[in-house]
Amino acid sequence: MENLQKELSGKIALVTGGTKGIGKAIADRLFDAGAFVIVTARTHPGEKNLKHHFIAADLTIPDDTLKVVSEINQKFGTIDILVNNMGGSTSPSGGFGALTDLHWENDLQLNLQSSVRIDREVLPQMVEKKEGVIIHISSLTGAIPVYESLGAYAVAKAAINNYSKSLSKEYTPQGIRVATVSPGMVKTDTMDAYLQSLSDTSGLSVDEVTQNLMRDLGGIPMGRMALPEEIAELVGFLVSPRASYITGVNYIIDGGTNPSL
């Protein structure tokens, strides 16, 4: 266990969207394994004693992406591990007819293009070293669309799944492993706020909209949402030397929801 706890010693890891929820759990997990961790988010989390180096950035803005990578390179060196965790949706519920061009554009920028941009800046460094790991945090909705409330988000996550697989085919021969992690429902503050918003607009209770969303996904045999730390544990394994032969795979971690093989 001592060796596992420090298996990322000497590695520089960047976790985007790493100040709360799944992102924070991943950042903490990589830190505990010995990595030096940098996290990004649009705003500072407000904690006085952060474990990780924080860079304020909106990765839907190209100049902010360049700023993040440049600051890391100047202060710490090149990035060994990149976890693209930023994502989410501000689109309204109501199905296809409720979505405007702006809703589609915003969800694609946040859930697809932001990863493409930062990958573009980091990959040349990894190619030069002939090693590196990139993880894209996707969603079960990329495989099981929830059209009523997450239509554009689900399409963007399906796109990141395809993009991640394509990237792995191109760059694995050059020493870079690329994989995807697709969580189902995860107990985070963001999830709580999302369920509350559905409750407010539908007139149903939070418990009712939660059960409806679980039903729309096909149910959760495990009987509960995941904890962020459970997602982080999978990511911690995938970026470690123990996963040295794993690339090009999309790991769905959903408590048994996905009905397909």
N, C-alpha and C positions, 0 to 999 in steps of 0.2 A: 504493500500500500504506500510506503514511503516513496518508492520509485515512481508510482503512478501519480502521486500528488505533485511531483516536480518534473513530470515528463515533458512539459513545455518550457522548461527553464531556458532562458536565452532567446526565446521567440518574441517577436513583436506582433501583437494582434490588434486589429481594428474591428470594432463592433459598431456598426451604424445603428442609430436608434437604440443606443445602449444604456439609457439612463432609467428605464422603467420596464416593468413587465418581463416579457421573454428576453428582451435585449439585455436588461440588467442582470438577469439570472445567468445568461451566457457569459457576460463580461466577468461576473464573479467566479464562475466555474473555471474560466481560462486563467484568471488571476490565481486561484487556488492551486492550479496545476503548474504554476511557475512562470507564466507568460507576463510580459509587460503589456498592459492593456490600455488602449486609447478608445474612448467612446465619443460619438457625436450625437447631437440632437439639436433641434432648433433653439431651445432655451436651456439654461442651466437648471439642473434638478433642485437646486437650493440647499443641498447638503454641504455642511461646512468642511467635513473631512472625507472627501471622495477617495476611494481606493484607486481610481483610474484617472488618467490624464483626460481632461474634457476639452473638446473643441466645439464651439457653437457653429452650426452650419445647417443650411437648408439644401439638401442634396438634389432637390429639383432644380436648383440654380447652378448652371455650369461653373461659374466663377467660384462658388463655395466648394465645389468638389475639388477644383485645383488647389484652393487654399488649404484644405484638409491634408491632402497628400503632400503638398510642399512643406507644410509645417512639420509633419511627421518625419519626412526625409531629412530636414535640416536639423531637427532636435534629437532624433532617436535612431535614424537609419531607415532601411527599407522594410516593408511590411512582409511578414512571413505568413500570417493568417488573416484572411479577410472574411468577416461574417456580415453579409448584407441582410440586416434585420429590419431596416426601415420599411414602413408600409402602413396601410390603413385605408380608410375611406371616409369621405365626408358627404358622399352621395346620399340622396334621400331614399327612403323605401317607397314602394309603389309600383315596382316592376319597370319594364322597358319604357313605358310612356312617361315616366317621371324623370327620365335622365336627359339632360341637355348635352350638347357638344362639350361644354365646359366640364360637366361631371365626368364624362368619358376621358377627357384630356387630363384632368387632375388625377384620376385613379391610375391611368397609364404612366404618368410622370412619376408618381410616388412609388408605385409597385413594380415598375419595369425599367423605365428610363434612368432612374436614379442609380440602379444597380449597374446598368450598362455603362454609365458615365464613369463610375468609380472603378469598375473592372478595367476599363480602357486605360486608366492612369496607373493602376497597380500591376497589371499583367506584364508589361515590358520589364519591370524590375524582377518579377518572379522568373521570367524566361531567361533573363541574364544569369540568375543564380541557379537555374534549372531545378527549382523546387518552390513549393508554395501550396497553400490550400485555400480554396474559395468555397464558402457555403452560402447558398441562397435560402433564406427563410421564406417559404411559400405558404400555402394554405390548403387544407382539404377541399376548400371550395374550388380550387383549380381543377379538381377531378369531379366534384359533385356541386354543380352550380346551385346557388340559392338566389333565384332570379328576383324574388319579391323584394329583398332588402340589400342584396350585395351583387347585383348583376355586373356592373362595370369592374368592380373589385375582383370578382371571380374570373372574368375574362383576362384581366391583367395578370392574375396568378397563374392561369393556364399558360399565358405567354412566357412568364418567367421560368416555368417548368421546361418548356421547349427550348428556350434560350440557354438555360443551364446545361441541358443535355448536349446541345450543339457546341457549347464552349468546351465541355469536357472532351468531346471527340477531337476537337482541334488542338487543345493544349495539353492533354494528358501525355501525348508522346514527347512533350517538351519538359516533363517533370512536374506539371501542376495538376493536382487533383481538384476536381470540381464536383460538388454534390448539392442536393436539395433536401431540405427538411420541410415537410408539410404537416403542421399541427392541425388537429381538429379544434374543438372548443377548449380554450385555456382560461383559467380563472385569473384574470388580471383586472386592474383598474379600468383599462380601456374597454374590456369586455363588459364590465359592470355598467360603464357609462353608455355603451351601445345598447345594452338590454333595457336600461332606463329610458333611453330615447325612443326605443320601439314601444315601450309601455306608454309613454306620454302621448305618442301619436296614434296608438291603436285603442287606447282606453282599457286595455287589459292590464292585469297585474304583471310585475316583473317575473314572478314564477310562471305565469301563463305564457308569456312570450318566450321565456327560456325553454319551456317544454315544447312549444311550437317550433322553435328553431332546431332543437334536438330531433324532433319528428321530421322536419324538412330534410335534415341530413341523413335520416334513416335510423335514428336512435343511437345511443351509446351503450353498448353491452357492459362496459365497465361501470356504468351507472353514475358517472360524475365527470366534470370537466378535469382536464389535466392541470397540474401545477406548473408554473414556469420552470421550476427546478428540474422537472422531469424532461422537458424539452432540452434544457441546457445540458443535461447529462448525456443525451444522445449526441449533441453537437461537440461536447468535450471529447467524446470517443472518436468522432469522425475526423477531427483536426489533429488527433494524436498519431504518433508513429504506429500504434496498434492497428490503425485503419489504413496502413500503407498500400493495400491492394484495392481499396474501395474508391471508385470514381464513377461519375456518370449515372448515379442512382438517385431516385427520389424516394426518401424514406417518409412514409405516412405514419404519423404517430397520433392516433385518434381514439384510443380506447376501444378499438374494434368496429368503429362506425362504417368505414368503407366496405361495401358489400362485395367488391370484386376481388379476385385472387391477386 
